[in-house]
Amino acid sequence: MTVREAVDKLEEAFRKLIGADTEALKLVANECCWEELFDVLRKRSNASNLMRWICENICEKISLNNGWSLFIRAWREGLVQFKDFSSVVYDVHRLRPERWLEAPAELRKDAIYELFERRPGEPFESIRHAHASGGQVLVPPIGYIPDVSVRRFREMVQASGDTESLALIDELIQERKAACLVAVHHSSSRPLVLTSAERELVARLFSLARQGGFRSAPLPPIHLSYELPPIFLAYPELEEDGQEREEDTPIPRDRQRGRPETMSIEELLGCYQADASQITLWVRGIRWFARRLGKDEEMLRAVVLVHELGHWIMHRLTKAGVEEWPLSLYKLTHEDLHECWAQLQTWYVGRAVGGAFQATFADLNKHQPAAYRVWERFQSVPPVRAFSALEFLRRLPWPARLQDWESRVQ
């Protein structure tokens, strides 16, 4: 195949919007053919767009480094425009250092800005996603975390000896670190603004309570916390899974610690704090566990929210003649009863709404300790009888036990 024939094949694919011929790409990716390639393209009416498209395909399918060098040569020959650069070379961090230095200073500068725009790092990636999906925008107090491609890009530029570009990269990193500090205002949590889906789930919970004669009430304060959940403090290596860890820390890792066999909701995902009558949802734990389960993060948060509201309902929701559970007795009530109630309420809601919520609850339940799976024995208990039993438990003069509950629902 000649260079002209290769260009003809590629031009046909470009016009028909089909995949580029691999053999033709390999031929024109060879630096020995570039002068002839330029001569052929100069005679085409669509030379600029075709050259840009060829460079894109070489970068993607043949060789990033060859595609980069071809674009620079074509730019010097006047066959492509400077503005086309950002669409041609996407993974610039994968370039070899000597290839990076082939580009003129203004093109290298443009490449740096383009990479930071495409790979903003955290929390900017999450903020962008929240804007796009219409969700709540939060800035967690964890500082700026550069994307891995930015870190690798910096290493490549440093290896190239390009001190000017290295200084610009460090400047952009520092700007983002400063921006995070200003945005956070030293706060580690934000109030949760319920999504429309979460409001519907709350309505479902109140519907269950009304079946038992209980009244709806204003929700307790609900906070999204970016602090470490307790289990990450006890097992720091859990959150570090898949991340690079500094090995020169002065405190060695306890290699005998092992890992927990189960992870409770209250240790990892969220908790109801009875003393303050408020709910905390741990964003870092929810995000980590959602990835581990392969579930949607917002749906997992919704399941945890319903579970924690189940605790709040058990403690605080009232009806005529039935007051709140006295705090001291509520706190001393056995854990298996607390979690049985909260999980059963979540299961009621999941049974009603089905879909992703129900599936997420079922998958989460598999990883919970025994106390969180006691509810499975009571799936036949209707909500009316469950709330009737709650009235009985609140009147007990001692901390309630699971057998007290079981005696009223069976």
Residue pairs with C-beta under 8 A, 6 or more apart in sequence:
1 9
1 23
1 24
1 27
3 27
3 28
3 33
3 36
3 37
3 40
4 36
4 40
5 24
6 21
6 23
6 24
6 25
6 27
6 28
7 24
7 28
7 37
7 40
7 41
7 44
7 50
9 21
9 24
10 20
10 21
10 24
10 25
10 28
10 50
10 53
10 54
10 57
11 44
11 46
11 50
13 19
13 20
13 21
14 20
14 46
14 49
14 50
14 53
20 53
20 54
20 57
20 61
22 61
22 62
25 54
25 57
25 58
25 61
25 62
26 62
27 33
28 34
28 37
28 54
28 58
28 70
29 58
29 62
29 63
29 66
29 67
29 70
31 66
31 69
31 70
34 70
34 73
38 73
38 74
38 77
38 79
41 47
41 50
41 51
41 79
42 79
44 50
47 79
48 79
48 80
48 81
48 84
51 74
51 79
51 80
52 71
52 80
52 84
52 87
52 88
54 70
55 67
55 70
55 71
55 74
55 80
55 88
56 67
56 87
56 88
57 67
58 66
58 67
58 70
59 67
59 68
59 88
59 89
59 90
59 91
60 67
60 90
64 89
64 91
64 94
64 95
65 95
65 96
65 99
67 88
67 89
68 88
68 89
68 92
68 95
68 99
68 102
68 103
69 99
69 102
71 80
71 84
71 85
71 88
71 89
72 102
72 103
72 104
72 107
74 80
75 81
75 82
75 85
75 107
80 88
82 106
82 107
82 110
85 107
85 110
85 111
85 114
86 110
86 111
86 114
89 95
89 111
90 118
91 149
92 111
92 114
92 115
92 153
93 115
93 149
93 150
93 152
93 153
93 156
94 152
94 156
95 156
96 156
97 156
97 157
97 159
97 160
97 161
98 160
100 108
100 156
100 157
100 160
100 162
100 165
101 160
101 161
101 162
103 111
105 164
108 162
108 165
109 165
109 168
112 165
112 168
112 169
112 172
113 172
115 149
115 150
115 153
116 150
116 172
119 147
119 149
119 150
120 128
120 147
120 176
121 144
121 145
121 146
121 147
121 150
121 176
122 140
122 142
122 144
122 145
123 138
123 139
123 140
123 142
123 144
123 145
123 180
124 144
124 176
125 147
126 138
126 140
127 137
127 138
127 139
129 135
130 136
130 137
130 138
131 137
135 195
135 298
136 192
136 193
136 195
138 190
138 224
138 283
139 180
139 183
139 184
140 184
140 226
140 283
140 284
141 184
141 186
141 187
141 188
141 226
142 226
142 284
143 177
143 180
143 181
144 173
144 176
144 177
144 179
144 180
146 173
146 176
150 169
150 173
153 169
154 166
154 169
154 170
157 165
157 166
157 169
158 166
188 225
188 226
188 227
189 223
189 224
189 225
189 226
189 227
189 280
190 223
190 224
191 221
191 222
191 223
191 224
192 222
192 223
192 224
192 281
192 305
194 202
195 298
197 298
197 302
198 302
198 305
200 353
201 302
201 305
201 306
201 349
201 353
201 357
202 219
202 306
202 309
204 348
204 349
204 352
204 353
205 306
205 309
205 310
205 313
205 345
205 349
206 216
208 345
208 348
208 349
208 383
208 387
209 215
209 216
209 313
209 317
209 387
210 216
211 383
211 384
211 387
212 319
212 383
212 384
212 386
212 387
212 388
212 390
212 391
213 319
213 320
213 387
214 313
214 317
214 318
214 319
214 322
214 387
215 317
215 318
215 319
217 316
217 317
217 318
219 309
219 312
220 272
220 277
220 278
220 279
220 312
220 316
221 276
221 277
221 278
221 279
222 278
222 279
222 280
222 281
222 305
222 308
223 278
223 279
223 280
223 281
224 281
224 283
225 280
225 281
225 282
225 283
226 283
226 284
227 282
227 284
228 239
228 282
228 284
229 267
229 268
229 269
229 282
229 284
229 285
230 266
230 267
230 268
231 238
231 260
231 263
231 267
231 268
231 285
232 238
232 239
232 268
232 284
232 285
234 260
234 267
235 257
235 259
235 260
237 253
237 257
237 259
238 259
238 288
239 284
239 288
262 367
262 368
262 369
263 289
263 367
263 368
264 368
264 369
264 371
264 372
265 271
265 304
265 307
265 308
265 364
265 368
265 372
268 282
268 285
268 288
268 289
269 281
269 282
269 285
269 286
269 289
269 300
269 304
270 279
270 280
270 281
270 282
270 285
270 286
270 304
270 305
270 307
270 308
271 279
271 280
271 308
272 278
272 279
272 308
272 311
272 312
272 315
273 279
273 280
274 311
274 315
274 327
274 330
274 331
275 327
275 331
277 312
277 315
277 316
279 305
279 308
279 309
279 312
281 301
281 304
281 305
281 308
286 297
286 300
286 301
286 304
287 297
289 300
289 364
290 296
290 297
290 299
290 300
291 297
293 300
293 360
293 363
293 364
293 367
295 356
295 359
295 360
295 363
296 356
296 360
299 356
299 357
299 360
300 360
300 364
302 357
302 360
303 346
303 350
303 357
303 360
303 361
303 364
306 345
306 346
306 349
307 342
307 343
307 345
307 346
308 342
309 345
310 341
310 342
310 343
310 344
310 345
310 346
311 338
311 341
311 342
313 345
314 325
314 330
314 338
314 341
314 342
314 390
315 324
315 325
315 327
315 330
316 324
316 325
317 324
318 324
319 391
322 391
322 394
323 394
324 394
325 333
325 393
325 394
329 396
329 398
329 399
329 400
332 399
333 393
333 399
333 400
333 401
334 399
334 400
334 401
334 402
335 371
336 370
336 371
336 374
336 402
337 393
337 400
337 401
337 402
337 404
337 405
338 371
339 371
339 372
339 374
339 375
340 371
340 374
340 375
340 378
340 402
340 405
341 375
341 386
341 390
341 405
343 365
343 368
343 372
343 373
343 374
343 375
344 375
344 378
344 381
344 386
346 361
347 361
347 375
347 379
348 383
349 357
350 357
350 358
350 361
350 362
351 358
365 372
365 373
374 402
378 386
378 406
378 409
381 409
385 408
385 409
386 409
388 408
389 405
389 408
389 409
392 404
392 408
393 400
393 404
393 405
393 408
396 404
